[in-house]
Amino acid sequence: MAVFTVFESSDMKSTKGAERIFDCISTVDIENGTFGYLNKLATGESVTYNFATGLSAGNPVVVVDQPAWDANESLTSNQRKDKFIIPAGTKFRVRMIALTDEFAITKEGVTVATQALFLKDNYVTIDATGKLVASATSVPDSAFEGTVMRKRISGASLVTTANTYGYSRELMEVKVTKLV
């Protein structure tokens, strides 16, 4: 079973304050926790934007934070770890990133090449695919930078002789420290 990014937004201004949450659509499948920006309005839409991954000068940074909905179940959330993909053509929500926002994300939201550096007191930036890139040093010319603050465990599992029920995830909490 493939495991996808889990993103948690409980300490962001869009959750606790007045920062915006937008509706978006994409022509490709999008994973929760993907960073990007709002492109122009989607064709025939007045409030739904085209989502683009990565960063673009002059455009605010947003992150995909959509519950994993089961298309066959009306308004039912399916939080299985292999279901955090939004199919192409499906509307989803994105949260605007603000300076000092804090969010939690699993290692699947970081590029595979830099996952080993996704540790406390290290830094993250965003690449063109919308994934975080971890680094042991600050990147002075980046438009977005976050500092990894701590690790925590979310969820639980119960192991019996017959089965393992549930699962836990290791999330790293990141604080946005630079946003140009």
C-alpha contacts under 8 A as a table, 3 or more apart, distances in Angstrom:
res1	aa1	res2	aa2	distance
1	M	82	D	6.50
2	A	81	K	8.00
2	A	82	D	5.57
3	V	81	K	5.62
3	V	82	D	5.03
3	V	108	E	7.50
4	F	31	E	7.03
4	F	32	N	7.70
4	F	81	K	6.19
4	F	82	D	5.97
4	F	83	K	7.46
4	F	84	F	5.85
4	F	85	I	7.46
4	F	108	E	5.90
4	F	109	G	7.76
5	T	31	E	6.77
5	T	32	N	5.86
5	T	33	G	6.04
5	T	81	K	7.96
5	T	84	F	6.81
5	T	105	I	6.96
5	T	106	T	5.72
5	T	107	K	7.19
5	T	108	E	4.80
5	T	109	G	5.10
6	V	32	N	6.46
6	V	33	G	6.58
6	V	81	K	7.63
6	V	84	F	7.27
6	V	105	I	5.71
6	V	106	T	5.55
6	V	108	E	7.73
6	V	109	G	7.61
7	F	32	N	6.40
7	F	33	G	5.09
7	F	65	D	6.63
7	F	103	F	7.38
7	F	104	A	5.87
7	F	105	I	4.59
7	F	106	T	6.87
8	E	65	D	7.64
8	E	103	F	5.76
8	E	104	A	4.99
8	E	105	I	6.30
9	S	12	M	5.60
9	S	15	T	6.77
9	S	65	D	7.53
9	S	102	E	7.44
9	S	103	F	5.10
9	S	104	A	6.79
10	S	15	T	6.04
10	S	16	K	7.59
10	S	102	E	7.92
10	S	103	F	6.85
11	D	15	T	6.76
11	D	16	K	6.95
11	D	101	D	6.44
11	D	102	E	5.13
11	D	103	F	6.03
12	M	15	T	5.31
12	M	16	K	6.32
12	M	17	G	7.80
12	M	97	I	7.63
12	M	98	A	7.59
12	M	101	D	4.72
12	M	102	E	5.58
12	M	103	F	6.53
13	K	16	K	5.04
13	K	17	G	4.60
13	K	18	A	6.39
13	K	19	E	5.46
13	K	97	I	7.87
13	K	98	A	6.76
13	K	101	D	6.33
14	S	17	G	5.54
14	S	18	A	5.88
14	S	19	E	4.25
14	S	20	R	5.70
14	S	21	I	6.52
14	S	95	R	6.28
14	S	96	M	6.71
14	S	97	I	7.84
15	T	18	A	7.89
15	T	19	E	7.74
19	E	95	R	7.87
19	E	96	M	6.45
19	E	98	A	7.66
20	R	95	R	6.35
20	R	96	M	5.72
21	I	93	R	6.57
21	I	94	V	5.66
21	I	95	R	4.59
21	I	96	M	6.23
22	F	47	V	7.82
22	F	48	T	7.27
22	F	49	Y	7.75
22	F	93	R	5.55
22	F	94	V	5.33
22	F	95	R	6.49
22	F	96	M	7.81
23	D	47	V	6.76
23	D	48	T	4.86
23	D	49	Y	6.35
23	D	91	K	6.57
23	D	92	F	5.69
23	D	93	R	4.65
23	D	94	V	6.44
24	C	38	L	7.70
24	C	48	T	5.02
24	C	49	Y	4.60
24	C	50	N	5.57
24	C	51	F	5.71
24	C	91	K	5.59
24	C	92	F	5.38
24	C	93	R	5.92
24	C	94	V	6.91
25	I	42	A	7.40
25	I	48	T	6.87
25	I	49	Y	6.30
25	I	50	N	5.22
25	I	51	F	5.89
25	I	88	A	7.50
25	I	89	G	5.97
25	I	90	T	6.04
25	I	91	K	4.76
25	I	92	F	6.25
26	S	29	D	7.09
26	S	30	I	7.32
26	S	50	N	5.90
26	S	51	F	5.54
26	S	52	A	7.63
26	S	88	A	5.56
26	S	89	G	5.75
26	S	90	T	7.29
26	S	91	K	7.72
27	T	88	A	4.93
27	T	89	G	5.72
28	V	87	P	7.04
28	V	88	A	4.47
28	V	89	G	7.43
29	D	85	I	6.54
29	D	86	I	5.56
29	D	87	P	4.57
29	D	88	A	4.49
30	I	34	T	7.15
30	I	85	I	5.65
30	I	86	I	5.07
30	I	87	P	6.63
30	I	88	A	7.11
31	E	34	T	5.89
31	E	64	V	7.49
31	E	84	F	5.99
31	E	85	I	4.49
31	E	86	I	6.11
32	N	64	V	5.26
32	N	65	D	5.66
32	N	66	Q	6.41
32	N	84	F	5.76
32	N	85	I	6.32
32	N	86	I	7.47
33	G	63	V	5.94
33	G	64	V	5.16
33	G	65	D	6.15
33	G	105	I	7.13
33	G	109	G	6.17
33	G	131	K	7.90
34	T	53	T	7.18
34	T	63	V	5.62
34	T	64	V	5.39
34	T	109	G	7.09
34	T	129	T	7.95
34	T	130	G	4.96
34	T	131	K	5.91
35	F	53	T	5.98
35	F	54	G	6.05
35	F	55	L	7.93
35	F	61	V	7.01
35	F	62	V	5.78
35	F	63	V	4.35
35	F	64	V	6.47
35	F	126	I	7.13
35	F	130	G	4.35
35	F	131	K	6.47
35	F	132	L	7.96
36	G	51	F	6.89
36	G	52	A	5.42
36	G	53	T	3.96
36	G	54	G	4.50
36	G	55	L	5.71
36	G	61	V	5.82
36	G	62	V	5.41
36	G	63	V	6.17
36	G	130	G	5.66
37	Y	51	F	6.13
37	Y	52	A	5.48
37	Y	53	T	6.43
37	Y	54	G	6.97
37	Y	55	L	6.34
37	Y	56	S	6.90
37	Y	59	N	6.21
37	Y	60	P	6.07
37	Y	61	V	5.18
37	Y	62	V	5.41
37	Y	63	V	7.94
38	L	49	Y	5.97
38	L	50	N	6.12
38	L	51	F	5.19
38	L	52	A	6.36
38	L	59	N	7.03
38	L	60	P	7.43
38	L	61	V	7.99
38	L	62	V	7.44
39	N	49	Y	6.16
39	N	50	N	5.06
39	N	51	F	5.77
39	N	52	A	6.19
40	K	49	Y	5.80
40	K	50	N	5.93
41	L	45	E	6.38
41	L	46	S	6.84
41	L	47	V	7.00
41	L	48	T	5.87
41	L	49	Y	4.18
41	L	50	N	5.92
42	A	45	E	5.39
42	A	46	S	7.84
42	A	48	T	5.86
42	A	49	Y	5.01
42	A	50	N	5.24
45	E	48	T	5.62
45	E	49	Y	7.76
48	T	91	K	7.86
53	T	128	A	6.14
53	T	129	T	5.45
53	T	130	G	4.75
54	G	126	I	6.35
54	G	127	D	5.60
54	G	128	A	4.07
54	G	129	T	5.55
54	G	130	G	4.47
54	G	131	K	7.76
55	L	59	N	7.62
55	L	61	V	6.74
55	L	126	I	7.29
55	L	127	D	7.59
55	L	128	A	6.79
55	L	130	G	7.86
55	L	143	A	7.96
56	S	59	N	5.60
56	S	60	P	7.98
60	P	96	M	6.94
60	P	97	I	7.43
61	V	96	M	6.06
61	V	97	I	5.56
62	V	94	V	5.89
62	V	95	R	5.26
62	V	96	M	4.34
62	V	97	I	5.37
63	V	94	V	5.20
63	V	95	R	5.35
63	V	96	M	6.65
63	V	97	I	7.03
64	V	92	F	7.60
64	V	93	R	6.21
64	V	94	V	4.42
64	V	95	R	6.57
65	D	92	F	8.00
65	D	93	R	6.11
65	D	94	V	5.53
65	D	95	R	6.63
66	Q	92	F	6.01
66	Q	93	R	5.61
66	Q	94	V	7.26
67	P	77	S	6.37
67	P	78	N	7.70
67	P	79	Q	7.32
67	P	84	F	7.52
68	A	77	S	5.88
68	A	78	N	5.50
68	A	79	Q	5.83
68	A	80	R	7.92
68	A	83	K	5.91
68	A	84	F	5.06
68	A	85	I	6.86
68	A	86	I	7.23
69	W	73	E	7.77
69	W	75	L	7.20
69	W	76	T	6.21
69	W	77	S	4.68
69	W	78	N	5.48
69	W	79	Q	7.86
69	W	83	K	8.00
70	D	73	E	5.41
70	D	74	S	7.59
70	D	76	T	6.54
70	D	77	S	6.33
70	D	78	N	5.74
71	A	74	S	6.99
73	E	76	T	5.59
78	N	83	K	7.03
79	Q	83	K	6.77
79	Q	84	F	7.47
80	R	83	K	5.44
80	R	84	F	7.45
81	K	84	F	6.33
82	D	85	I	7.90
86	I	90	T	6.66
86	I	92	F	7.43
87	P	90	T	5.75
97	I	101	D	6.76
98	A	101	D	5.50
98	A	176	V	7.38
98	A	179	L	7.44
99	L	176	V	5.48
99	L	177	T	6.23
99	L	178	K	6.54
99	L	179	L	5.96
100	T	175	K	5.86
100	T	176	V	4.88
100	T	177	T	5.90
101	D	175	K	5.71
101	D	176	V	5.40
102	E	173	E	6.72
102	E	174	V	5.49
102	E	175	K	4.36
102	E	176	V	6.38
103	F	173	E	5.58
103	F	174	V	5.46
103	F	175	K	6.70
104	A	171	L	5.72
104	A	172	M	5.33
104	A	173	E	4.18
104	A	174	V	6.05
105	I	109	G	6.49
105	I	171	L	5.18
105	I	172	M	5.57
105	I	173	E	6.61
105	I	174	V	7.80
106	T	109	G	5.87
106	T	110	V	7.80
106	T	169	R	7.26
106	T	170	E	6.16
106	T	171	L	4.62
106	T	172	M	6.25
107	K	110	V	5.34
107	K	115	Q	6.24
107	K	118	F	7.23
107	K	170	E	7.89
107	K	171	L	7.30
107	K	172	M	7.71
108	E	111	T	7.41
108	E	112	V	7.69
109	G	131	K	5.58
109	G	132	L	6.14
110	V	114	T	6.83
110	V	115	Q	5.87
110	V	118	F	7.67
110	V	131	K	5.33
110	V	132	L	4.47
110	V	133	V	5.69
110	V	134	A	6.94
111	T	114	T	5.53
111	T	115	Q	6.19
111	T	131	K	5.90
111	T	132	L	6.15
111	T	133	V	5.70
111	T	134	A	7.76
112	V	115	Q	5.33
113	A	116	A	7.61
114	T	117	L	5.46
114	T	118	F	6.87
114	T	133	V	6.06
114	T	134	A	5.31
114	T	135	S	7.11
115	Q	118	F	5.16
115	Q	133	V	7.94
115	Q	134	A	6.68
116	A	119	L	7.48
117	L	122	N	7.07
117	L	134	A	5.49
117	L	135	S	5.84
117	L	136	A	6.42
118	F	122	N	6.68
118	F	123	Y	7.73
118	F	124	V	7.86
118	F	134	A	5.32
118	F	135	S	7.34
118	F	148	V	7.46
118	F	172	M	7.96
119	L	122	N	5.66
119	L	148	V	6.47
119	L	150	R	7.93
119	L	172	M	7.78
120	K	147	T	7.93
120	K	148	V	4.98
120	K	149	M	5.39
120	K	150	R	5.40
120	K	151	K	7.12
120	K	172	M	7.90
121	D	136	A	7.97
121	D	147	T	6.16
121	D	148	V	5.21
121	D	149	M	5.93
121	D	150	R	7.91
122	N	134	A	7.00
122	N	135	S	5.97
122	N	136	A	4.86
122	N	137	T	6.63
122	N	138	S	7.88
122	N	147	T	5.91
122	N	148	V	5.52
123	Y	134	A	5.62
123	Y	135	S	5.19
123	Y	136	A	6.19
123	Y	137	T	6.45
123	Y	138	S	6.03
123	Y	145	E	6.75
123	Y	146	G	5.58
123	Y	147	T	4.60
123	Y	148	V	5.97
124	V	132	L	5.86
124	V	133	V	5.21
124	V	134	A	4.42
124	V	135	S	6.10
124	V	145	E	5.59
124	V	146	G	5.12
124	V	147	T	6.39
124	V	148	V	7.41
125	T	132	L	5.50
125	T	133	V	5.18
125	T	134	A	6.72
125	T	139	V	7.85
125	T	142	S	7.00
125	T	144	F	5.70
125	T	145	E	4.84
125	T	146	G	6.59
126	I	130	G	5.96
126	I	131	K	5.76
126	I	132	L	4.61
126	I	133	V	5.81
126	I	144	F	6.82
126	I	145	E	7.75
127	D	130	G	5.52
127	D	131	K	5.76
127	D	132	L	6.34
127	D	133	V	6.52
128	A	131	K	7.52
135	S	138	S	7.09
138	S	145	E	7.90
139	V	142	S	5.74
139	V	145	E	7.58
142	S	145	E	6.59
143	A	178	K	6.92
143	A	179	L	5.63
143	A	180	V	4.88
144	F	176	V	7.58
144	F	177	T	7.80
144	F	178	K	5.26
144	F	179	L	4.67
144	F	180	V	6.51
145	E	176	V	6.03
145	E	177	T	5.75
145	E	178	K	4.86
145	E	179	L	6.70
146	G	174	V	5.92
146	G	175	K	5.21
146	G	176	V	4.18
146	G	177	T	5.10
146	G	178	K	6.68
147	T	174	V	5.44
147	T	175	K	5.32
147	T	176	V	6.56
147	T	177	T	6.58
148	V	172	M	6.66
148	V	173	E	5.89
148	V	174	V	4.43
148	V	175	K	6.56
149	M	172	M	7.31
149	M	173	E	5.54
149	M	174	V	5.61
149	M	175	K	6.82
150	R	172	M	5.78
150	R	173	E	5.41
150	R	174	V	7.60
151	K	170	E	6.88
151	K	171	L	5.81
151	K	172	M	4.49
151	K	173	E	6.24
152	R	170	E	5.87
152	R	171	L	5.45
152	R	172	M	6.38
152	R	173	E	7.69
153	I	168	S	6.54
153	I	169	R	5.62
153	I	170	E	4.67
153	I	171	L	6.07
154	S	168	S	5.51
154	S	169	R	5.23
154	S	170	E	6.43
154	S	171	L	7.05
155	G	166	G	7.64
155	G	167	Y	6.12
155	G	168	S	4.27
155	G	169	R	6.35
156	A	166	G	6.15
156	A	167	Y	5.22
156	A	168	S	4.55
157	S	164	T	6.79
157	S	165	Y	5.48
157	S	166	G	4.50
157	S	167	Y	4.59
157	S	168	S	6.10
158	L	164	T	5.68
158	L	165	Y	5.08
158	L	166	G	6.54
158	L	167	Y	7.99
159	V	163	N	6.14
159	V	164	T	4.36
159	V	165	Y	6.33
160	T	163	N	5.32
160	T	164	T	6.06
176	V	179	L	7.26
